């Protein structure tokens, strides 16, 4: 008899958790743990052989758009890909570099669209009304501009590590409240919500 009274608070807590959720608990956990990292401001650019390296400040936000942190990031972009206006943002070949990788190559000036006295090779940056730098155009030594590069190509997504220990509990609640989800759980975990 004592064993059944100890289990009642656990079942009550699971029932409250299930009633408070609007569907798949596991999916809601993953949504809460999703992190978006988007470029905000470029502060350095260099031509390094056959690629352009950019250093930028990125905003880390959750799935609801709340800013969680700012991080300094680096990426390399192939110059031949920057010449191609037909490349889709999702397929642009971006190499995310280690944050502590050494800076090498020829440093470029950064300029806003109506910048006066820009160097012969420079990065012309377009800023959105909210202050976020949304694209840039590389101008080479001959003054010939490359195709516009849109900052969204640098966006990265990740999942906060705190979600993984909670997955067994979320799966248990899902199975208890919606047993049919048991059949779909592997698909959701493999493909995504």
C-alpha positions in Angstrom: 0.0 0.0 0.0 2.9 2.4 0.8 4.3 1.8 -2.7 1.1 3.1 -4.4 1.0 6.3 -2.4 4.6 7.2 -3.3 3.8 6.7 -7.0 0.8 9.0 -6.9 2.7 12.3 -6.8 4.8 11.2 -9.8 1.6 10.3 -11.8 0.0 13.6 -10.7 3.1 15.6 -11.9 3.1 13.7 -15.2 -0.7 14.4 -15.6 -0.2 18.1 -14.9 2.7 18.3 -17.4 0.7 16.6 -20.0 -2.3 18.8 -19.5 -0.1 21.9 -19.6 1.3 21.0 -23.0 -0.3 21.6 -26.3 0.8 18.4 -28.1 4.1 16.6 -28.3 6.2 17.4 -25.2 9.3 16.2 -26.9 8.7 18.6 -29.7 8.1 21.5 -27.3 11.4 20.6 -25.5 13.3 20.7 -28.7 11.7 24.0 -29.7 12.7 25.5 -26.3 16.3 24.3 -26.8 16.7 25.6 -30.4 19.3 28.3 -30.8 19.7 30.6 -33.8 23.0 32.4 -34.4 22.7 35.3 -36.9 25.3 37.9 -37.9 24.7 41.4 -36.5 27.8 43.4 -37.3 31.0 42.8 -39.5 34.2 44.2 -38.0 36.9 42.8 -40.1 37.4 41.3 -43.6 40.5 39.9 -45.3 41.4 38.4 -48.7 43.3 35.3 -47.8 44.4 33.5 -51.1 41.3 32.4 -52.9 38.8 33.2 -50.1 37.4 36.1 -48.1 37.5 35.7 -44.4 35.0 37.8 -42.3 34.9 38.4 -38.6 31.5 39.3 -37.2 29.4 39.6 -34.0 26.5 37.2 -34.0 23.3 37.3 -31.9 22.3 34.1 -30.4 18.5 33.9 -30.0 16.0 31.3 -29.0 13.1 30.0 -31.1 11.0 33.0 -30.0 13.6 35.6 -31.0 14.8 36.5 -27.5 18.4 37.5 -27.5 20.4 35.1 -25.3 24.0 36.1 -26.1 26.5 37.8 -28.5 29.4 35.8 -29.9 32.4 36.7 -32.0 32.5 34.5 -35.0 34.7 33.9 -38.1 33.9 32.5 -41.5 35.6 31.9 -44.9 33.9 32.4 -48.2 35.4 31.2 -51.5 35.9 34.2 -53.9 34.7 32.2 -56.9 31.4 31.5 -55.1 31.1 35.3 -54.3 31.1 36.0 -58.0 28.1 33.8 -58.6 24.7 35.6 -58.2 22.9 32.3 -58.9 23.9 30.6 -55.7 21.1 30.2 -53.3 21.7 31.3 -49.7 21.1 27.8 -48.4 23.7 26.3 -50.7 26.4 28.9 -50.4 29.7 27.2 -49.4 30.5 28.8 -46.0 33.4 27.5 -43.9 32.9 28.4 -40.2 36.3 28.9 -38.7 37.5 28.4 -35.1 37.0 31.5 -33.0 40.8 31.5 -32.1 42.1 30.8 -35.7 44.8 33.3 -36.7 43.9 36.2 -39.0 45.9 36.1 -42.2 45.7 37.8 -45.5 45.3 41.3 -46.8 42.9 43.4 -44.6 40.0 45.2 -46.4 38.4 48.5 -45.6 34.7 48.3 -44.5 32.4 50.9 -46.0 28.7 51.8 -46.0 27.1 52.3 -49.4 27.7 56.0 -49.7 31.2 55.8 -48.1 33.7 58.4 -49.4 37.3 57.6 -49.9 37.0 53.8 -49.8 40.2 51.9 -50.5 40.6 50.3 -53.9 39.5 46.9 -52.5 36.8 47.1 -49.8 33.6 45.6 -48.4 30.5 47.6 -49.0 28.0 46.8 -46.2 24.3 47.3 -46.4 22.6 47.9 -43.0 18.9 47.3 -42.3 16.8 49.9 -40.5 17.2 48.0 -37.2 21.0 48.3 -37.4 21.7 44.7 -38.4 24.1 44.4 -41.3 22.1 42.3 -43.8 24.5 42.0 -46.8 27.7 43.1 -48.3 29.4 43.4 -51.7 33.1 42.9 -52.2 34.8 45.4 -54.5 38.1 44.1 -55.8 41.3 46.1 -56.8 39.9 46.8 -60.2 36.8 48.3 -58.7 34.6 45.5 -60.2 32.0 44.5 -57.6 31.2 40.9 -56.8 27.6 39.6 -56.4 25.9 40.6 -53.1 26.4 38.2 -50.2 23.5 38.0 -47.8 24.3 37.6 -44.1 21.6 34.9 -43.6 24.0 32.4 -45.3 26.1 32.6 -42.1 23.2 31.7 -39.9 23.8 28.6 -37.7 21.3 26.6 -35.6 22.1 24.4 -32.7 20.3 22.7 -29.8 21.1 23.6 -26.2 22.6 20.6 -24.4 20.2 20.8 -21.4 17.4 19.2 -23.5 19.0 15.8 -23.9 18.7 14.6 -20.3 15.0 15.6 -20.4 14.2 13.6 -23.5 13.3 10.3 -21.6 10.8 12.3 -19.4 9.3 14.0 -22.5 9.0 10.7 -24.3 7.3 9.1 -21.3 4.8 11.9 -21.1 4.1 11.7 -24.8 3.6 8.0 -24.6 1.4 8.2 -21.6 -0.8 11.0 -23.0 -0.7 10.1 -26.8 0.3 6.5 -27.3 0.2 6.9 -31.1 3.2 9.2 -30.8 5.3 6.2 -29.9 5.2 5.1 -33.5 6.2 8.6 -34.7 8.9 9.4 -32.1 11.8 7.9 -34.1 10.8 9.8 -37.2 10.6 13.1 -35.2 14.0 12.5 -33.6 15.7 11.6 -36.9 14.0 14.1 -39.3 13.0 16.9 -37.0 9.8 18.4 -35.6 
